[in-house]
Amino acid sequence: MKYRNVYGGDCYLIISYNEKNKQYHGEKFVNGKSMGSAYGNDNWNMFFVHLTMLGLVNGERCEFSPY
């Protein structure tokens, strides 16, 4: 999944789901550099929040809007 950051950069996520274990695994990349990876159970929202926060922890700029 590629996403657009309003501040630029080549940003994408690689996400897989293991149906047998009901577990997500994802890795986040910004400008070709891995920002880290996350695992989660079948709670998609919690997994996605943790995965996408990895870039912010490592200095990725973002614009937040509740809408």
C-alpha positions as CSV (number, residue, x, y, z in Angstrom):
1,M,0.0,0.0,0.0
2,K,1.5,3.3,-1.0
3,Y,0.3,6.5,0.8
4,R,0.9,10.1,0.2
5,N,2.5,12.2,2.9
6,V,1.7,15.9,2.4
7,Y,5.4,16.6,3.3
8,G,6.7,14.4,0.5
9,G,8.7,11.3,0.4
10,D,8.2,7.8,-1.0
11,C,6.1,6.1,1.7
12,Y,4.6,2.6,1.7
13,L,3.4,-0.2,3.9
14,I,3.7,-4.0,3.3
15,I,0.9,-5.8,5.2
16,S,0.1,-9.5,5.4
17,Y,-2.5,-11.5,7.2
18,N,-2.1,-15.1,8.5
19,E,-5.6,-16.6,8.4
20,K,-4.6,-19.6,10.4
21,N,-3.2,-17.5,13.3
22,K,-5.5,-14.5,12.7
23,Q,-2.5,-12.2,12.9
24,Y,-1.4,-9.2,10.9
25,H,2.2,-8.4,10.2
26,G,3.3,-5.1,8.6
27,E,6.4,-3.1,7.8
28,K,6.5,0.6,7.1
29,F,9.0,2.2,4.7
30,V,9.9,5.9,4.1
31,N,12.3,6.8,1.3
32,G,13.4,3.2,1.1
33,K,14.3,3.0,4.8
34,S,12.4,0.6,7.1
35,M,10.7,2.5,9.9
36,G,10.0,-0.8,11.7
37,S,7.4,-3.6,11.8
38,A,4.4,-4.4,13.9
39,Y,2.3,-7.5,14.6
40,G,-1.3,-7.6,15.7
41,N,-4.2,-9.9,16.3
42,D,-7.5,-9.6,14.4
43,N,-8.1,-6.1,15.7
44,W,-7.3,-4.2,12.4
45,N,-7.7,-0.7,13.8
46,M,-5.3,-1.2,16.7
47,F,-2.7,-3.0,14.5
48,F,-2.9,-0.2,11.8
49,V,-2.5,2.6,14.4
50,H,0.6,0.9,15.8
51,L,2.1,0.2,12.4
52,T,1.6,3.8,11.1
53,M,3.0,5.4,14.3
54,L,6.4,3.8,13.6
55,G,7.3,6.6,11.1
56,L,6.3,9.3,13.5
57,V,8.5,7.9,16.3
58,N,11.4,7.9,13.8
59,G,10.9,11.6,12.7
60,E,8.4,11.3,9.8
61,R,6.4,14.5,9.5
62,C,2.7,14.4,9.2
63,E,-0.4,16.5,9.2
64,F,-3.2,15.3,11.5
65,S,-6.9,15.9,10.9
66,P,-9.7,14.2,12.8
67,Y,-11.8,14.3,9.6
